[in-house]
């Protein structure tokens, strides 16, 4: 009996190993290069002019006090709706949706249930998901994983549908349904501080530790059990009968956790990679 490959319909274990190795080699060099690229401060012979802080008028202070009082009387849902940004418009490698990742945003209001479902829906049905799932189905077809699907156009169509269903179900359970039930924050808050290994350890720890809606750290029920529920649903419903075993479900669950771990490490370092790729060096002006 052939089980689903190491990452179900997501990635092969070899691809993940290669990805991790690439990160370990490239990112420390990237950080070192960023330090070398930082411009040196220029010296000026003109004395700096200290700006005098502006004193608010009495009327301005009254208006500010009124605004603060209005904020205090807002419900958490109203605060979350008016505060910005609650999510991002970022894309991992300029393509894959990365809407639940925030950079330099330690103090942000919690997402409402409506917002959690809205951002997951936006991500799950994003236009880039079609070629992404087509790519994953192509890998599965080439390896003939889950032979119960068969080959040819019919087999490819079944693999494409299974890949899309696997990803969508897993996204909703880990980032919308269970976070709403257990009042957990599905967003990933990038660290951006410390050494390469410290940041890697922080990112990996987010698989089992997450932020609650109230801002405290707690066990990541949404990720651990959400991925398990998704693996069980997919295995015992639309996947081939030969794969409907408890051992295969556990394998898919573990593979999904591994895939999410690699992905979250990439999310931690993606801002550094993005800045490096889009960095435009300006030539110094010669007086």
PyMOL commands that set and color helices and strands:
alter all, ss='L'
color gray80, all
select helices_A, chain A and resi 13-37+58-72+76-82+113-124+128-143+147-149+152-181+196-205+221-235+241-243+246-278
alter helices_A, ss='H'
color red, helices_A
select strands_A, chain A and resi 91-92+96-97+101-102+188-189+209-211+217-219
alter strands_A, ss='S'
color yellow, strands_A
deselect
rebuild
show_as cartoon
